[in-house]
Amino acid sequence: MSMKELDLLKKDWKKNNTFEQVSEVDIYKMLHSKSSSIVKWIFIISILEILLWTSISVFFNTDDYLKKIKHEELNLFFEILTYFNYAVILVFIYLFYKNYVSISTTVSTKQLMKDILKTRKTVQCYVWYNLGMVAFSMMMGFFMAFTYNPEVVTLIDKMNNNTKIMVLTIGIFILLIATFMGLFWLFYRLVYGILLRRLYANYKELKKIDL
């Protein structure tokens, strides 16, 4: 049911006080169903997202690059980082599923409101974690290239004698990081932001009923 239909239902509720209790229950059921559906989609999208990044990592395998720079400690570091990242994401997916079950089974208006706020907070933490991991991975990538890649190190040694080229190169790398971060932020803003706004709209309607 759309928000326009919800407004019409609320108007009818206000006009006809005789059926006030029935209308209130109907509105709660509708908001409950909508909230449950939104959280279910958050759970599904998070699973699709991890499958997408896993598929991309398969096509852009970094093992050959790590072998090329001949530093075994980096192989171990990135292997641990990969397992840690997957573990954290799986924890978030479990929390999304748990939130979905909680919202689907609750019968209390107050508890549903608490579960909605809890879900919003979990999703926000998930988004910020992913953005932080993207920023960290990009900085590590540039650090490795500047420190361990012989070709890049040689190029940097040559640029050290030319301040303008060095400043320009650093500026380009900063711009690249900012651009990629902006794209990832936009992706999460569109995918999860829309769902969170709808979820919060349900919360505000439930708050009116509770009052």
ChimeraX attribute file (.defattr): number of C-alpha atoms within 10 A of each C-alpha:
attribute: neighborCount
match mode: 1-to-1
recipient: residues
	/A:1	9
	/A:2	8
	/A:3	11
	/A:4	9
	/A:5	10
	/A:6	15
	/A:7	12
	/A:8	11
	/A:9	16
	/A:10	16
	/A:11	11
	/A:12	14
	/A:13	19
	/A:14	13
	/A:15	11
	/A:16	10
	/A:17	11
	/A:18	10
	/A:19	12
	/A:20	15
	/A:21	10
	/A:22	12
	/A:23	18
	/A:24	17
	/A:25	12
	/A:26	15
	/A:27	19
	/A:28	21
	/A:29	14
	/A:30	16
	/A:31	22
	/A:32	23
	/A:33	14
	/A:34	18
	/A:35	27
	/A:36	22
	/A:37	17
	/A:38	18
	/A:39	26
	/A:40	18
	/A:41	16
	/A:42	22
	/A:43	22
	/A:44	14
	/A:45	15
	/A:46	20
	/A:47	14
	/A:48	12
	/A:49	12
	/A:50	15
	/A:51	12
	/A:52	11
	/A:53	10
	/A:54	13
	/A:55	11
	/A:56	11
	/A:57	11
	/A:58	9
	/A:59	8
	/A:60	10
	/A:61	10
	/A:62	13
	/A:63	11
	/A:64	10
	/A:65	12
	/A:66	18
	/A:67	12
	/A:68	12
	/A:69	15
	/A:70	13
	/A:71	11
	/A:72	10
	/A:73	10
	/A:74	14
	/A:75	16
	/A:76	11
	/A:77	10
	/A:78	16
	/A:79	13
	/A:80	11
	/A:81	14
	/A:82	11
	/A:83	11
	/A:84	12
	/A:85	15
	/A:86	13
	/A:87	12
	/A:88	14
	/A:89	18
	/A:90	15
	/A:91	13
	/A:92	18
	/A:93	22
	/A:94	13
	/A:95	17
	/A:96	24
	/A:97	17
	/A:98	15
	/A:99	21
	/A:100	23
	/A:101	14
	/A:102	17
	/A:103	25
	/A:104	19
	/A:105	11
	/A:106	13
	/A:107	13
	/A:108	12
	/A:109	18
	/A:110	14
	/A:111	13
	/A:112	24
	/A:113	23
	/A:114	13
	/A:115	20
	/A:116	24
	/A:117	15
	/A:118	14
	/A:119	23
	/A:120	21
	/A:121	13
	/A:122	16
	/A:123	22
	/A:124	15
	/A:125	13
	/A:126	20
	/A:127	18
	/A:128	13
	/A:129	15
	/A:130	17
	/A:131	17
	/A:132	13
	/A:133	14
	/A:134	16
	/A:135	17
	/A:136	11
	/A:137	14
	/A:138	17
	/A:139	15
	/A:140	13
	/A:141	12
	/A:142	13
	/A:143	12
	/A:144	16
	/A:145	16
	/A:146	16
	/A:147	13
	/A:148	16
	/A:149	16
	/A:150	13
	/A:151	10
	/A:152	14
	/A:153	15
	/A:154	11
	/A:155	11
	/A:156	17
	/A:157	11
	/A:158	12
	/A:159	15
	/A:160	12
	/A:161	10
	/A:162	11
	/A:163	10
	/A:164	10
	/A:165	14
	/A:166	16
	/A:167	12
	/A:168	11
	/A:169	14
	/A:170	11
	/A:171	12
	/A:172	12
	/A:173	14
	/A:174	12
	/A:175	12
	/A:176	13
	/A:177	17
	/A:178	13
	/A:179	12
	/A:180	14
	/A:181	17
	/A:182	13
	/A:183	12
	/A:184	17
	/A:185	16
	/A:186	13
	/A:187	12
	/A:188	18
	/A:189	14
	/A:190	11
	/A:191	14
	/A:192	20
	/A:193	17
	/A:194	12
	/A:195	19
	/A:196	23
	/A:197	12
	/A:198	14
	/A:199	23
	/A:200	16
	/A:201	15
	/A:202	21
	/A:203	23
	/A:204	12
	/A:205	15
	/A:206	20
	/A:207	13
	/A:208	8
	/A:209	13
	/A:210	12
	/A:211	5
